[in-house]
C-alpha cells in the first residue's frame, strides 16, 4: 500500500495531467480498504467487506492503463468493466446475505439458491476478466512488434506476469476451498503473486518517468499547460524549462520590424541577424 501511495504521489508531481498517478493512488486506497476486513471494528470491517474483491479489478485496470492512465482499446475497456462488475455486483449479495459475512443484514431465505449461483459464478467470471486482460495485453504486444517499438516490451511482460500471478492465485484459492492440491504449493503461489503486485507500482513508475515515455510525458504536460490559453511569459518560460528538463530556460522571440531577438519582456535584445 505504501508503495502505491508513494508511486502515485511521485507520478502526480512529475506528470500532474497524467491520470496514471491518480490510478496508482486509487489502487493504494482500495488495497488499504480491503485490508480493513481483518480489523475488529464494525465500521472498518464493513469497509473491508465491501471492497474485498475490488483489488482484482483495479489491478487489471492498472496493468492495462499503463503508461497513459487511459485504456488503449475496446477489449481493454471491456475487461476492466467486467472486472469491476464481478468485484461489486457479484460480490454484494455475499457481503449482505452470506452467513460468514461480518455485516450480514438478513437471512437469505428464498434468495439462497440465487446467492449460491452468484457465488459459483464469481470465480469463473474473475478468471474470464483476467483472460480478457491478457488478450488485451497480447494485442498491445503485437502492435509493439508491428511498429518496432521496444519501449513497451519489458512492461507488457511484467503486466503479463502480474496477470498470470493473479490467475494462479484465483485458481489456488478455488483448489484450497475444495481441499485440492498441496497447501504449501498453494501458499507459495499466493506469495509469488503478492511480490509481483507489491513491485508493480515501482516498475511502472520507473517506466512512466524515464526513457521515451518520460520525455513524452513532459511534452504532454507542456501542451496541457499552455494549450488553449495565453500564459504569462514567465509561466511559458517555466513550462518550456520543465519540458526540456533545463530549469532556467528562456524563450526568445523575433522582434517586430527588426532582426533582433529578445526575451519574453521584449526589452533586452539578445542578438541581431
DASULLIN-V113063 format. One record per residue. N is the residue number from 1. SS is DSSP state (A for helix, B for strand, O for the rest). OMEGA is omega in whole degrees, 0 to 359 (999 if undefined). D_LAST is the distance of its C-alpha to the last C-alpha in whole Angstrom. Layout:
N_SS_OMEGA_D_LAST / N_SS_OMEGA_D_LAST
This chain:
1_O_180_58 / 2_A_180_56 / 3_A_179_54 / 4_A_178_53 / 5_A_182_52 / 6_A_180_50 / 7_A_179_48 / 8_A_179_48 / 9_A_178_46 / 10_A_180_44 / 11_A_179_43 / 12_A_179_42 / 13_A_182_41 / 14_A_182_38 / 15_O_186_38 / 16_O_180_39 / 17_O_179_39 / 18_O_183_41 / 19_A_184_44 / 20_A_177_46 / 21_A_177_46 / 22_A_179_48 / 23_A_176_50 / 24_A_176_51 / 25_A_179_52 / 26_A_178_54 / 27_A_177_55 / 28_A_179_56 / 29_A_180_58 / 30_A_179_60 / 31_A_178_61 / 32_A_179_62 / 33_A_181_64 / 34_A_180_66 / 35_A_181_67 / 36_A_182_69 / 37_A_180_71 / 38_A_181_73 / 39_O_184_73 / 40_O_175_76 / 41_O_191_75 / 42_A_182_76 / 43_A_180_73 / 44_A_176_70 / 45_A_178_73 / 46_A_178_72 / 47_A_180_68 / 48_A_180_69 / 49_A_182_71 / 50_A_184_69 / 51_A_188_66 / 52_O_179_68 / 53_O_183_67 / 54_A_179_63 / 55_A_178_62 / 56_A_183_62 / 57_A_185_60 / 58_A_175_57 / 59_A_174_57 / 60_A_179_57 / 61_A_181_54 / 62_A_183_52 / 63_A_184_52 / 64_A_183_51 / 65_A_179_49 / 66_O_3_47 / 67_O_187_44 / 68_O_185_42 / 69_O_181_46 / 70_O_181_46 / 71_O_193_49 / 72_O_184_47 / 73_O_184_50 / 74_A_181_53 / 75_A_178_56 / 76_A_180_54 / 77_A_178_54 / 78_A_181_58 / 79_A_182_59 / 80_A_180_57 / 81_A_179_59 / 82_A_179_62 / 83_A_179_62 / 84_A_176_62 / 85_A_179_65 / 86_A_184_67 / 87_A_182_66 / 88_A_185_67 / 89_A_181_69 / 90_A_182_71 / 91_A_188_71 / 92_A_179_72 / 93_A_179_76 / 94_A_181_77 / 95_A_186_75 / 96_A_189_77 / 97_A_184_81 / 98_O_183_81 / 99_O_182_84 / 100_O_182_81 / 101_O_179_79 / 102_O_181_78 / 103_O_178_78 / 104_O_184_80 / 105_O_182_81 / 106_O_173_84 / 107_O_183_86 / 108_O_177_85 / 109_A_181_88 / 110_A_182_88 / 111_A_183_84 / 112_A_178_85 / 113_A_179_85 / 114_A_179_82 / 115_A_178_80 / 116_A_180_82 / 117_A_180_80 / 118_A_178_77 / 119_A_180_77 / 120_A_184_78 / 121_A_190_75 / 122_A_182_72 / 123_A_175_72 / 124_A_178_72 / 125_A_177_69 / 126_A_177_67 / 127_A_178_67 / 128_A_177_66 / 129_A_179_63 / 130_A_178_62 / 131_A_178_63 / 132_A_179_60 / 133_A_178_58 / 134_A_176_58 / 135_A_178_58 / 136_A_177_55 / 137_A_177_53 / 138_A_177_54 / 139_A_178_52 / 140_A_178_49 / 141_A_179_50 / 142_A_178_50 / 143_A_179_47 / 144_A_180_46 / 145_A_182_47 / 146_A_181_46 / 147_O_177_42 / 148_O_179_43 / 149_O_184_41 / 150_O_184_43 / 151_O_189_42 / 152_O_189_44 / 153_A_183_47 / 154_A_183_48 / 155_A_173_48 / 156_A_179_50 / 157_A_178_53 / 158_A_175_53 / 159_A_176_54 / 160_A_181_56 / 161_A_179_58 / 162_A_180_58 / 163_A_177_60 / 164_A_177_62 / 165_A_178_63 / 166_A_179_64 / 167_A_179_66 / 168_A_179_68 / 169_A_178_68 / 170_A_179_70 / 171_A_181_72 / 172_A_178_73 / 173_A_176_74 / 174_A_178_76 / 175_A_179_78 / 176_A_178_79 / 177_A_179_80 / 178_O_180_82 / 179_O_178_83 / 180_O_176_82 / 181_O_180_80 / 182_O_180_80 / 183_A_179_79 / 184_A_178_77 / 185_A_180_75 / 186_A_178_74 / 187_A_179_73 / 188_A_178_71 / 189_A_179_69 / 190_A_179_69 / 191_A_179_67 / 192_A_179_65 / 193_A_179_63 / 194_A_179_63 / 195_A_180_61 / 196_A_181_59 / 197_A_181_58 / 198_A_182_58 / 199_A_185_55 / 200_A_182_53 / 201_A_180_51 / 202_A_180_50 / 203_A_182_49 / 204_A_177_47 / 205_A_177_45 / 206_A_180_44 / 207_A_183_43 / 208_A_188_41 / 209_A_183_39 / 210_O_176_38 / 211_A_184_37 / 212_A_180_35 / 213_A_178_37 / 214_A_179_36 / 215_A_176_32 / 216_A_179_33 / 217_A_179_35 / 218_A_178_32 / 219_A_177_30 / 220_A_177_33 / 221_A_180_33 / 222_A_182_29 / 223_A_177_30 / 224_A_183_33 / 225_A_185_32 / 226_A_183_29 / 227_O_174_30 / 228_O_178_32 / 229_O_179_31 / 230_O_182_28 / 231_O_175_28 / 232_O_182_27 / 233_A_180_23 / 234_A_179_25 / 235_A_179_27 / 236_A_177_24 / 237_A_181_23 / 238_A_180_26 / 239_A_178_27 / 240_A_179_24 / 241_A_178_25 / 242_A_183_29 / 243_A_182_28 / 244_O_179_26 / 245_O_175_28 / 246_O_180_26 / 247_O_181_27 / 248_O_178_24 / 249_O_179_21 / 250_O_176_19 / 251_O_178_17 / 252_O_185_14 / 253_B_175_13 / 254_B_181_10 / 255_O_180_11 / 256_O_172_13 / 257_O_176_12 / 258_O_177_9 / 259_O_182_5 / 260_B_170_7 / 261_B_185_8 / 262_B_174_12 / 263_O_188_15 / 264_O_180_18 / 265_O_175_19 / 266_O_182_16 / 267_O_188_17 / 268_O_177_15 / 269_B_180_11 / 270_B_176_10 / 271_B_180_7 / 272_B_178_4 / 273_O_999_0
